[in-house]
Amino acid sequence: MRRGYTDGPFGQLHFQDAGVGRPLILLHQAIMSSAQFDNVFAPLMARGIRPIAIDMPGFGMSDPPISPPTIADYARSVLPVLDSLNIGRAAVAGHHTGALVATELALAYVDRIHALILAGPMIIGEDERQAGVEQLVDREKAFRARPHGVHFTEIAEIREMLAAGTIGHERISDYVVQAMQAYAHGAYWYGHNAAFTYHHDTPLRRLSQPTLLLTNSGDMTHPSALAAKAMRPDFHWFEIEGGGIDICDQAPFAWASAIADFLDRHP
């Protein structure tokens, strides 16, 4: 993977690019970065796919927006990367918040996005939406650096709880670093705020590209994936057993193989 920068609507955008193969945009979850996909790059490349993983604005090494963005704002930050690489059409895979961004991207640029992988759609009721704002977004807005790095420990404990012993300490430490990059940009809460103010139902119904719903049974978004499957029975479906929000590290070969198999059917 090679690193690069290009200019986007909110400043410089950082991305990682394999350079050869069939182009696949990878869009990460909040509060992470393109480094979320470190362990799926190699298995994707082994199948002839060219992963292009983008740090969305305010995450990783990309410049932050001056105000909280919407999912549509994140989506319009993707095309400058493709244009800088002279790529006309690509597939896109999004995980959690990235899945919402991928949806908006596919709707806004039908001629540029030929296939779509949604790993974590968001089909929720208003009660669940409000709970997400209060329990997640409001907590992230209040997050502050504290003496002795206590805030680092807080993030590590949350990620260890979510991983339930399936992720090693080195990788958990990397998750903390990714979160702190967003905090340093002042964008720590931006991603989840955009997600919980976005209504995925209607855009999902409008998608026209071949689409794969990629889920795993231990992910908190699994019920939403089942709801999306009922809503769009024409979509392809692949389910990995177990795992959680860190499925790219827990089952990288299964995750990458599901995408590669789908793209083999929709070149």
C-alpha positions as a printed Julia matrix, in Angstrom:
267×3 Matrix{Float64}:
   0.0     0.0     0.0
   1.18    3.5    -0.89
   0.06    6.67    0.86
  -1.16    9.78   -0.92
  -2.91   13.1    -0.5
  -5.28   15.08   -2.65
  -7.35   18.22   -2.18
 -10.97   17.74   -1.14
 -13.86   20.01   -0.17
 -12.56   20.37    3.41
  -8.82   20.44    2.81
  -6.33   17.67    2.21
  -7.53   14.06    2.07
  -5.22   11.2     3.01
  -5.61    7.76    1.44
  -3.87    4.43    1.01
  -3.76    2.81   -2.43
  -2.57   -0.6    -3.62
  -1.91    0.8    -7.11
  -2.94   -2.22   -9.19
  -6.09   -4.3    -9.65
  -9.81   -3.62   -9.81
 -10.45   -0.45   -7.77
 -12.39   -0.78   -4.52
 -12.95    2.24   -2.26
 -12.93    1.37    1.45
 -14.75    3.7     3.86
 -14.12    3.24    7.57
 -16.34    3.45   10.62
 -16.24    6.31   13.11
 -14.01    6.99   15.08
 -11.38    5.07   13.15
  -9.43    5.7     9.93
  -8.25    3.88    6.83
  -6.02    1.87    9.19
  -9.18   -0.06   10.14
  -8.58   -2.08    6.96
  -4.9    -2.93    7.53
  -5.57   -6.67    7.75
  -7.88   -6.95    4.73
  -5.57   -5.23    2.24
  -3.46   -8.33    1.52
  -6.33  -10.81    1.02
  -8.13   -8.32   -1.25
  -4.99   -7.75   -3.32
  -4.48  -11.52   -3.6
  -7.84  -11.64   -5.4
  -6.86   -8.96   -7.93
  -8.57   -6.08   -6.14
  -7.02   -2.64   -5.68
  -8.05   -1.37   -2.25
  -8.16    2.42   -1.92
  -8.81    3.24    1.74
  -9.68    6.86    2.5
  -9.41    8.76    5.77
 -12.72   10.61    5.84
 -12.44   14.33    6.7
 -11.43   14.83   10.32
 -10.21   11.23   10.75
  -6.77    9.72   10.4
  -4.52   12.13    8.53
  -7.22   14.03    6.63
  -8.02   17.66    7.39
 -11.21   18.29    9.4
 -14.28   20.22    8.25
 -14.78   23.58    9.97
 -18.24   22.46   11.16
 -19.95   19.09   11.75
 -20.49   17.42    8.36
 -23.4    15.35    7.1
 -23.17   11.91    5.54
 -23.58   13.61    2.14
 -20.61   15.86    2.96
 -18.45   12.83    3.63
 -19.64   11.27    0.36
 -18.59   14.23   -1.77
 -15.11   13.93   -0.32
 -14.52   10.61   -2.1
 -14.56   11.61   -5.77
 -11.48   13.86   -5.51
  -9.45   10.78   -4.58
 -10.68    8.83   -7.6
 -10.09   11.82   -9.86
  -6.53   12.26   -8.56
  -5.87    8.59   -9.39
  -7.53    8.87  -12.84
 -10.07    6.18  -11.93
 -13.34    6.46  -13.83
 -15.41    3.8   -12.08
 -14.96    1.81   -8.88
 -16.78   -0.38   -6.4
 -17.21    0.91   -2.85
 -17.36   -0.9     0.5
 -18.37    0.92    3.67
 -18.32   -0.28    7.27
 -20.84    1.16    9.78
 -20.7     4.96    9.24
 -18.78    4.16    6.08
 -21.76    2.13    4.82
 -23.97    5.22    5.05
 -21.37    7.27    3.21
 -21.08    4.55    0.57
 -24.86    4.69    0.05
 -24.85    8.45   -0.53
 -21.83    8.13   -2.8
 -23.54    5.48   -4.95
 -26.7     7.6    -5.25
 -24.89   10.83   -6.07
 -22.46    9.32   -8.59
 -24.26    6.45  -10.29
 -21.95    6.66  -13.29
 -18.83    6.33  -11.11
 -19.86    3.6    -8.64
 -20.67    0.26  -10.27
 -21.12   -1.98   -7.2
 -21.7    -1.49   -3.49
 -20.87   -3.42   -0.31
 -22.7    -2.36    2.86
 -21.16   -3.77    6.03
 -23.41   -2.3     8.7
 -26.52   -0.54    7.39
 -28.48    1.58    9.85
 -32.2     0.78    9.85
 -33.39    1.93   13.27
 -36.46    3.44   14.93
 -36.63    6.89   16.43
 -36.3     5.61   20.0
 -33.07    3.81   19.13
 -31.86    6.85   17.21
 -32.44    9.14   20.19
 -30.74    6.66   22.51
 -27.73    6.63   20.2
 -27.48   10.4    20.31
 -27.72   10.49   24.1
 -25.49    7.52   24.85
 -22.86    7.91   22.16
 -22.83   11.32   20.47
 -23.37   13.33   23.65
 -20.67   11.31   25.43
 -18.27   11.93   22.56
 -19.03   15.66   22.61
 -18.14   15.72   26.32
 -14.93   13.71   25.86
 -11.87   15.62   27.1
  -8.2    14.95   27.69
  -7.49   14.29   31.36
  -4.38   14.09   33.57
  -2.19   10.98   33.38
  -3.78    9.89   30.09
  -6.89    8.57   31.8
  -8.86    9.31   28.63
  -6.59    6.9    26.7
  -7.44    4.18   29.19
 -11.14    4.95   28.87
 -11.05    4.36   25.11
  -8.96    1.2    25.51
 -11.41   -0.22   28.05
 -14.36    0.42   25.75
 -12.62   -1.25   22.82
 -11.53   -4.21   24.95
 -15.13   -4.65   26.1
 -16.41   -4.57   22.52
 -13.71   -6.98   21.34
 -14.38   -9.43   24.2
 -10.87  -10.86   24.16
 -10.66  -11.4    20.38
  -8.26   -8.53   19.66
  -4.68   -8.33   20.94
  -3.35   -5.5    23.07
  -1.21   -4.07   20.26
  -4.2    -3.65   17.98
  -6.34   -2.23   20.79
  -3.57    0.34   21.28
  -3.81    1.18   17.59
  -7.57    1.71   17.94
  -6.82    4.26   20.66
  -4.37    6.05   18.36
  -6.96    6.21   15.58
  -9.54    7.67   17.97
  -7.03   10.23   19.23
  -6.32   11.38   15.68
  -9.99   12.37   15.37
  -9.88   14.01   18.8
  -6.81   16.03   17.81
  -8.74   17.28   14.76
 -11.7    18.36   16.91
 -13.81   15.86   14.98
 -14.16   13.14   17.61
 -17.97   13.19   17.58
 -18.55   14.2    13.96
 -18.92   10.72   12.46
 -21.51    9.33   14.85
 -23.38   12.64   14.84
 -23.69   12.41   11.05
 -24.75    8.76   11.3
 -27.5     9.27   13.88
 -28.96   12.23   11.98
 -29.06   10.18    8.76
 -32.11    8.13    7.79
 -30.89    5.14    5.79
 -34.28    3.65    4.87
 -35.23    5.84    1.9
 -31.75    6.01    0.32
 -31.46    2.23    0.61
 -34.64    1.8    -1.41
 -33.26    4.04   -4.16
 -30.01    2.16   -4.8
 -29.76    0.75   -8.31
 -26.26   -0.77   -8.35
 -25.6    -4.42   -7.49
 -25.3    -4.43   -3.71
 -23.94   -6.88   -1.14
 -25.13   -6.79    2.46
 -22.08   -8.05    4.34
 -22.75   -8.73    8.01
 -21.6   -10.79   10.96
 -23.89  -12.19   13.6
 -22.01  -10.66   16.55
 -22.1    -7.11   15.19
 -24.43   -4.6    16.87
 -25.65   -3.64   13.38
 -26.71   -7.21   12.56
 -30.44   -6.52   13.24
 -30.24   -3.57   10.84
 -28.68   -5.81    8.21
 -31.58   -8.24    8.58
 -34.02   -5.34    8.24
 -32.22   -4.16    5.12
 -32.37   -7.68    3.69
 -36.14   -7.74    4.2
 -36.44   -4.3     2.64
 -34.27   -5.19   -0.38
 -34.49   -8.95   -1.0
 -32.8    -8.35   -4.37
 -29.53   -7.49   -2.62
 -26.86  -10.14   -2.24
 -26.28  -11.4     1.29
 -23.29  -12.83    3.16
 -23.13  -13.47    6.89
 -20.05  -14.3     8.94
 -20.6   -16.1    12.24
 -19.71  -14.22   15.4
 -17.28  -11.34   15.55
 -18.2    -7.77   16.39
 -17.46   -4.27   15.14
 -13.84   -5.32   14.58
 -14.65   -8.02   12.04
 -11.93   -6.75    9.66
  -9.42   -7.9    12.28
 -11.38  -10.87   13.65
 -12.08  -12.52   10.27
 -10.13  -10.59    7.62
  -9.95  -13.42    5.07
 -13.66  -14.24    5.3
 -14.54  -10.54    5.03
 -12.26   -9.95    2.05
 -13.3   -13.19    0.32
 -16.99  -12.29    0.54
 -16.27   -8.98   -1.18
 -14.02  -10.54   -3.81
 -16.57  -13.26   -4.63
 -19.27  -10.61   -5.03
 -17.1    -8.43   -7.27
 -16.17  -11.47   -9.4
 -19.89  -11.71  -10.18
 -20.16   -7.97  -10.85
 -16.94   -6.91  -12.59
